[in-house]
Amino acid sequence: MIEDLCAWQALFDPERESLRGAVLALRDPAAPSPSEVASLRKSWSAAEIAVAFEWVVARARAETKFSWWERIIADRDAVEQASDERVAHYKASRIAAVANRAPILDLCSGLGGDTLELKKVLGVERVSAVDSSPTRAWMTERNTGVRVSTDDAAALLSDPKLTASLVHIDPGRRENRVHGVAGRRQRESDQFAPPLSTCLALWSKAAGGVLKLPPSQDFSELPADAEIEVLAHPGGLLQALAWGGQLRTGHGQRRATLWTSSRRHGDLAPPLAFAGIPDELPTVDSCSGAWLVLPHPALERLELVGSLFASLNHPVEVIAPGLGWYLSEEPPPSPWLRAYRVLARCSFHERRVREAIMGLEGGEVTIKTRGGAIDPAQWTPRLQGTGTRPLVLFVLRLGKSLAAIITDQPRP
């Protein structure tokens, strides 16, 4: 981000409204031409223009995340890391359901997306925010109207009021931009800002806490009694959450939460949820294999696939250990599972697969694989059919050989 608080404050001074308007009016503010920049430089400084460009690009990216994107004050990295409006509302509502009247601190508030939903659901008098960046703290305050302090989160460990408060913690996981180029994502938890160890110390000391983490987080680094939740939507996994103290609904429980709509604001319908603890997968040695079943990635990430099949009393055949694809006599009745009707199975040789596709009057063929068995980009053009039936080709490694399973499109 551009850590220049004075420049950001100046941009939103009423006297700079013409600069904001001029940048918004450019053909492509994300890639202004030299002549456009030169024209702006006649009236404003380079620092003012740089901040204006950063804001207008961030504002455009915020459109898919927030209903209030037109009035947002933010930089690009803040928008990318922020919880979208629907997720933030969900977290705030879950906190409100169990939180009595305790105050809540939003730590590492960024642009204030979570802060704003906490304010809407819990009331402004119960919510405060903290960010170590003076610029981000100012953004949160302007975007939410909540009181914000600029402080290192670790300093709060010595605050006696923490034990009576709830905390939402969203540590930074990306390096700052350099010359407009996005910084690398930090995948090691000790590189978070603040580090995971500090976040967990705050989380443990507070009356209740929720810690936002990447879906790829190593859950073994979290306390055994944490309730771990993974949030997802049709585009993939969104974030992981570790709930503790008063905010935890089950010791060591895991929960998958799924929105079936891709809309990230304006759709506040409750998501689907499945909760449990990791369990053995109910299996059979063999079955007809009429259906190929793929669990949702959130269940896999949480190791809840066995728990779901057990809850359905639905044993399956394991195609290969660790693959995550299963064969079933019937399609399981669950929105967490995607079932594909099996039409043909053969070894993966181009001639045999093409013959099978032609015999099924296949047309467009979508290829799915795991573990790099083949390169779908290379094989997709070579295996398209001439018919009208859309098919899905699954390619997997069985020992030293490759196998192919051809199916219909997934059952809705």
N, C-alpha and C positions, 0 to 999 in steps of 0.2 A: 504494500500500500504506500501511498505518499503520506509520510508521517510529518505533515506540516499543518498543525492545527490552525495557525493564523490564516493560511491560504484557504483552508476549508471554511473557516468562519467568514472570511471575506467573500467567498463565492456566494454565500447565502445571505449576505447583507442586501437589503432592498436595492441599494445602489448598483449591485452587480446583476440584477435581473436581466439586463440587456446582454451580458456575457452568456448567461445560461441559455437565453433564447437564441443567440447567434450560433452556439454550438449545437443546440437541438435542431436548428434549421439546416445544418450541413447535410449533404447527400449521404455520406457515410461517416458519422462521427468516430467510428472505430478505426477508420483509415483515411484521415483527412489528407487532401492533396497539399503539396508545398505552397501553392497559391492561396489556398484557404487559410493555412496557418499564418502566412505572411500578412494576409488581410486582417486577421485577428490581432496580430502583434502591433498593428498600428494604434490599437486602443488599450490593450492589456499586456501585462508582463508575461514572460514565459512560464513563471510559476503558477500564475492564475490560470493560464490556458491549460497547463498540464493537469491541474486539479479538475478543471471543468470537463476535459476529455475523460478522465478517470470516472467522474461521477456519471456522465451521460451513458457510458458503456455499462457501468454497473446498474444503472436504472433500467436499461433495456433488458438486461439479464434477469432482473428481479420480476419482470412481468409474469413469468410462469410460476413464481413462488409466492407472490403477495398480491392481495387485492388492492393494496394501497401503494403499489409500485410507483405511481406517478409522482408522489410526494416524498419518496424515500431519499435519504441522505446516506450514502454508502460508497465504499470502494468495491472493486470486483472481487477481491479475495473474501471480503466480509459477506458478500452475497452468496458466493460459492459454498462457504462453510455454514451459513445460517440454516437452521431448520426451516422448512417451508411452513406456510401458515397453517395448513391442515395438521401437520405433525406437531407443531408448537401448541396448537389448540388441544390436541389429544393429550399431550403431556400435562398441560395446565389443568385440564379437566380431571385427569387421573389423580393429580396432586390434591385438587380441591375435594375429591371424594373421601380422602382419608386424613386430611391435614388439620382438622379442628381450626383453631384461630392462630396458629403459629406464623410468625413472619417468615418470608422466604427471600433468600439472596440468589440472584442470578449472577454467577461468577464467570468471568470471561465473556461478557455480554455481547461483544462484537457490535453489530448494527442494531441489536435490540429486538430481533424477531421473537425469541422466546420471552423476553421481558414483556413485550406488548401483550402477548396472549395471557401471561400470568396476571398482568394488570387487569385485563378484561374479565378474567374468570374469578380472580381472588380479590380484586379491589386494589387501588393504588396505594392505600395506606398500609398494606401488608407486604408490598414488594419494593425491593431496592436492588441495585445492580452495581457491579464492580468490574472494571477492566484496567489492565496495566497500561494500556495505550491511552494517552490523553485524547487523541483524535477519536478513537473508537468509543471512549466514554462519552464524549460530546455527541457523537452520532446517536448513541443509545438515548441520551437525554432528549435530543431534538426529535427523534422518531417516536418516542413513547411517552414523554412527559413524566417519567419516573426519575426519582433522585438517583444519581450515579456518582460513585467516587472512583478516583484513580488510585489504584493501589496494587501491590503485588499480592496475589491470592494467598501466598504462604504466610503473609503477615497476619491473616485472619485467624491462624491457629492459636494465637495468644489472646484472642478476643473472647472473654467469658460469655458473651451473648451467643456465641456460635452453638453452644450445647442446647439452647432453647429454640434454635432456628432451623429451618429447612434450607437445603441448598440444591441448586441446579448448576452443574459444572460442565462447561464446554471448552476443554483445552484446545489451544491452537495446534494445528497439525500440518501447517504449511509454512515454508520459509517465505520471507517477504519478496515481492517482485523486484527484479533488477532490470532497469530500462524497459519496463512494460512486460517482461517475460515472467510468467508465473513461476514461483518458487517450487521446489520439490516437496512432495508430500512426505511428511515424517512418518515412517512406518514403525520405528522403534519407540516404545512407550516412554523411554527416558529422554526422548527428544521432543515430547509434547511440551507445550508451554501453558501452564506449568507441567512438570513431569508427572507421570501417572502416580508415582509414590506420594507426591504432594496432594494430588487430587484425592487419593484414597484416604490420606490422613484427614483432610477436610470432611470428606464423605462420612468417615467413621465417627468423627467427633460431633458432627451435627446431629440434631434430633432425628433427622431423616434426610436422605439425599438421593439424587438421581444424577448419574454421571454419563454424559454422552460420549460415545466412542465410535470408531469406524467399525463397519460390519466384520472386517477382517481381524479384529482384536483377538489376541490370544486370551481366551477366557480363563486359562489356568493362572493368569496373573491377578485375577480378581479374588476377593474373599469367598470362601466356600459357601457362606450363608447369603451371598448376594442373589437377588432375583435378576436374572439376565433376560433381556427382551431384545428381539430383533424386529425392526420395523421394515416393511416392504411395500412396494406398489408394483404395477405391471411392468415398470421399467427396470426393476431389480431391487436389491437391498438398499435401504436408505441409511440407517444408523443402528448401532447397538446401544442399549441402555443398561446400566447397572443400578438397580433400586436397592436402597438399604434403610434401616431404621424404621421409622413410622411409615415410610412410603412403600415398604416392601409388603407384598401380599402373600408371600410364601417363602420360607427359608430354602434356599437352594433351588427354587423352582425356575423353570425356563418358560418363556412365552414368545410365541410367534404372532405378530400382528400384521394384517394384510389389508390394504385398501385395494379394491377391485377396479377403481377408476384411476386414470392417469392424471386427472385434474388435481392440482396441488393447493388450490384455494377455492373457496366458494362451495366446496363439496364437504360438508361436515357430517355426512352420514357415518354412523359407527363402523369401524373396520371389523373384519373377521379376526377371530383370535383362537389360538389353541395353546393350552398350557399343560405342562407336565414335567416329569423328570426323565432323563435318558433311560431307556429300557431296551430289552432284547427284542429283536425283530422276529415276529412269528413267521415261521417258514414251513414250506413243504419241500420234499426232495425233488419233486417234479410235478408239472401240471401241463395242461393242454397248451399253455402259452398263447391263449387267444388274444390277450391284451398285454401290451407293454405299458408299464406304469412308471411315471417320473414324479417324485415328490417335489414340493416347492423348495427352492434353495434355502429359504429361511428355516425350514425344518431340518434340512441337512446341516446347516451351520450350527444349529442348536442341539444336534444329535437327538432330535425328537421323532425321527422317522419311525423307529420301532414302537414308540409310545402311541403314535397315531394309528398305525396298523393294528396294534393291540386293542385300542379303544374301539375300533371298527370290527374286531374279531375277524380279521381278514388276512389269513396267511398268504404269503407270496413265495415264488421261487426266485432265489438269488441267481442272477445270470453269471456274475463273476464277483468275487469278494472285493469290496471297496469301490465298485463301479457306480452304485447308486441307481441302477436301473433294475426293474423287477418285472417278472412275468406273473400273470394272474388269470384265473379262470373267467372272472367277471370284472367289469370296471368298478373300482371301489367308489362308494357314494360319498365323496368328500371334495370340497373346493380346493383343498390343499394338494390334491393329486391330479395329475393330468394323464388321461388314459388314451392310448393309441391302439386301434384294432389292428392286429398283426395279419398281414396278407401273404407274406412270403418270407422265407429264411434261406440263406445260402452262404457259402464262403464268399469273401470279398475278392472277386476277380472281375475285371471290367466286363468281359464278355457275358459272364453269368448274371451279373447285376443288370446289364442292359437287356438281356433276354427276359428277365423277370419283370422289369419295368414295362417292356413292350407287351408282354403277356397280360399285364394288368391295365393296358391302355393308358399308361401313365403319361402325364404331360409335364407340368412344372414339378420338379423334385427339390425338396429342401433336405439338406444333409445335416445331421447332428452327430457329434462324436465327443469322446472324452479322452483325456490323457494324450492328446496329439496322435491318435491312431492314424489319421490321415489329415490332409490339408483341405478343408471344405472349399476354399477359394479355388484350388486347383481342380478339384473333381466335379464341382457343381456344373460348369459348362459342358463337361464331357458326358454327364449322365442324365441330361434332360431328355424327356420322351417326346414323342410326336402326337400323343393322344390328348385327351381333355381332362383326365383324372389327376388331381393334385395328390402327390404322395410325399411321404417323409421317409428318408433313408437313414437308418441308424447304423453306424459303423463302430465296432468295438474290437478290442484285442482279447482273444482267448488263448492264453499261453503264447506260443510263437506265431499263431495264425490270426488273420483278421476275419471277422464274421459280419454279415449284413442282415439287418432286419428291415423289411419294407412294410410300412403301415399307411393307413389312411391319415388324413389330417386329424388332430386331436379332438376328442369328444368335448363339446362345450361344457 
